[in-house]
Amino acid sequence: MRYELMLPYQIRKAIAENWPVVLPLGVLEYHGEHMAVGMDTLAVVKMLELFEKEADIVILPAFYYGAASYAVAPPEGNGSVQVGGRALAPFAEELFYSLLRIGFRNIHAIIHHQTENFAAGMPTDLAFKTAGRQAIFRFLEKERGEGWWGSETMAGYYAEHAEGGNFFNWIQVHPLMPTVTDGQYPFDHAGIGETSLMLALCPEAVDAGHFADNTGWYTATAPEASMELGQKGVAMILDHLREMLTA
């Protein structure tokens, strides 16, 4: 369900049944002359719309204003919007803290931008990961008081942790695509992989008439894109979402 359309009784039902609450997280970034600047975030939004057909989830309004950086192209006339990690972290902490106050305990942010090295992290996902931890600590101190972890009520912490009972999993950040695709799908920026994915998910975001206008090395394979390849990527991502959000 779209969070902005939910009524309070629906929110209470989602809390009681521990539905995943998902933030589509991304950027506005130059993706060659042939593709929309919102590609990274649109991919998450469109995939969640598909996943919603098979599972009960809450989809938060998408956040497009991450750290795009100007590594691909300067912003002038190209459209990349850069908001640095230091500005993102306070916003993300307040957002996550608010969601915890509401009662959600199954919160996820899913990002597609710069996730090829997800384990090491990049500015946007790192800002939201750190903010998630900060929000959880802040919430637990509010609810349980200072010294909550050292109290006798937490004596079973390590045993519960080993069994999967970890409140630091209340907020998680994930890549949209598995970071290791084993050659099953090309990982690129505005090339055959991303262009195919958009053809399958949001064809209005691609204009093949502008393939010839591209000059960047990273777009060289874009004309080879196809909806068929994109559908393969969609199926792979759906499996990934099932693993992340229904485990």
Phi, psi and omega in degrees: 000146174285123185302320184292346179257358184281145173266159184306322181294329177288322176297316179296324177295316179298322177294312183298325182263005176055045177297146169296134175250118193240129175258114170290120188242130181192205187218173168245112190215146177301125178235051181076178182280347188258355188224150183294148182291341181271012187311310186302318182280321178302322180300318179293313182301311184294323178292321178293326176297323176290315182296327181299336181289343183240357183211152176279112177220159172252124180254114178286157173304136184295145175252111185264352195258049178277191182274090179290324188070167178250028183290329183278315183198151175295155185287333186301114178075357183249336167102356181293135178247122184248118171237116189290161183301326181294332176277329182288321188301314179297320177300311183298320179298316180295321178297309182296319179299319179297319179295323175294318178300321179298324178129001181285141179227017183219066191255135183223139167248132181239129186230149176247340185287127173055045184256008180293337176240051191297325181299322178282324176093155175229168191310315184291307183293326177295319179299318182284326176297311180299317180298323178298315178297315181299318181296320180294313177301314181299317181293316181295322178293325177293316185282324189244350180087164177296145182081014184300321184288329181276357181285160181297336180295343181259014184300333180266015186305310186291324177294316179294322179299317180295334180269004177099001180273084187233110181291349174285353172274001176300329180229124181225151177240131185230154168280148178295317180257146173304137183292337175245111182260359178052035178075004181286335181210136182288132177260116184206185175236109176064018176262209184298323183293303182292323180294319177297318180299319179290325177299325180279325187262323188207071188300337179290350178273000181236134176235100182298339179294349180249009175305317185292344181276350181286144177235348183283145179300327186288346179260002187302327183268359184303320180298344179275359184294153178211154176295327180298314177296319179301320179295327175297317177297320178301314180298319180295317180292322177301317177299320179296318178295320178301318181293319184284321193254354180236006180292000000 
